[in-house]
């Protein structure tokens, strides 16, 4: 988001709820820094969206529970800014794509990855397709080999 479009600079009364397929740390933090007060994934139902809009209009924050858990885990593993920063991922992979790739390399199916990360199987497929494009892999076997070559597997 361009700085000139950040909340408060042009229309401070605007309340923003993000509805997206992205739940990686960077996407969530970028949206929140840009002024969003609600962040839902595409799996949100109509009632959940209505509830989020009501809460945000009442000056409350709303974040999808799966995203909350992911952010808390990310903060817990990186600490409060102490210690070394997280190792950058190759090929521009997002932290979530790196996580999906690591789980793929561990032999998990899309359904098992979805269950582990508390996201939908369709979201896993989106991550897989994006990471295949970024690492130029044609299939899971190539992706797993890439993960091992780049130290993404414990």
N, C-alpha and C positions, 0 to 999 in steps of 0.2 A: 504494500500500500504506500502510495506516495505521501510524503510528509504533509503536503497541503490538504490531504483528504482525511487526516486524523480527526477523530471525534473531538469536538470542542473548539476546533480552529475555525470552522465555518458555521456549524449548526450544533451548538452545545446541547440542545434539547433532544437531539436524535439518540435513540436507544437502538443498539444493534444486537441481534441474535444471529450467530453464524450457524448455518446448516450445511454440512459438508461431508465429503467422503474421507477427509484427512483427519487423522487423530494423532499424528506424530507430534513430538514435543515442540518442534520448531513452528509448525503450522498453528498450534494452539497458542503458544506464547506470542507469536506475531499478531494473531487476531486480538488477543487480550491487550497487548501493548498498543494496538491501533484503536482501542476503545470499545471492543465488543464486551458485553456484559453477560452474554449467553453464548454457549458453544455446544451444539448438538451434532451428532453424527447422522448420516442418512437413514439409520435404522430407527430414528425417532418416529413415533406414531403421531397422528394428528392431535390427540389429547395431550401428549407430552409437549408438543410444539405450542399449543394453546397455553398450557400451564407455564412454560418458559416465558412466553410473551407477557403473561400477567405478572410474573415475578420481576422481570426486567423493567417493566413499566412502573413497578413499585420500588425501583432502585435497589433490587436484590440481584445477586449474581446467580447464574445457572450454568452448570457444566455437566455434560453427560457423565453418568457414573463410571463408565468404562474409561473415559478420558481422565476423570479425577484419579482413578486408581493408577493409570499409566503415569500421570504427572507426579503423583506422590512417590511411586517407585523410582522415577527418574531423579527426583530431588533427593530421595533417601540414598541412592547409589552414588550420586555426585557430591552429596553433602552440601554444606552451606557455603560453597565457594572455596573451601579449604581442600588441600590436596591437589594432585595433578588434574588438569582438565581432561574430559573424555577424549579418547583417541579418535581423530577424524576418520570417517569411513571413506573407502575408495569409491571412485566413479560417481561421486555426488549422491550416494545413497543416503536416505534419511535414517535417523535412528530406528524408526519402525521397520523400514525395509531391511536394515541390517539384522534386526531381531527376527524378522520373517525368514530371511536367508539362513540365519544360524539355525533356526528350528527346522527348516527344510533339510539342512545338512545333517541334522540329528535324526532324520528319517520320519519326521512327522508329516502326516497328510494335511491338506488344507483344512479339513474339518477339525483335526486335532490342534492345529495352529490357532484356528478361530476360538476353540474352547480355551486354550491356554492363555490367549491374549484378551479374551472377553470381547471379541468383535465378531461380526458376521463372516460367514464363509465367502460371501461376495466381496467383502472388504479385503479379505486375504487374497482372493484372486486378483483384485486391483493392484495390491502391493506386489504380488508375484509378477504380473504383467509389466509394471513399471520397472521393477528391478531387473527383469530379463532385458528390457530395452536399454537400461543404463549400463549393464555389464556385458551387453551383446551376447547373451546366452540364448540358444535355441530351445533348450529343454532343461528339466530339473537336474539331470546328470551334469551338464555343463555348469549350471549354477552352483551345484555342490562342489565341483572341482574348483571353481572360482573362490568359493568361501574358504576352502582349505588353503589354497595358494596365498590368500590375503590375510590369513590368520583370524578369520571371523568365527572359527569353531574352536571351542575349548578342548 
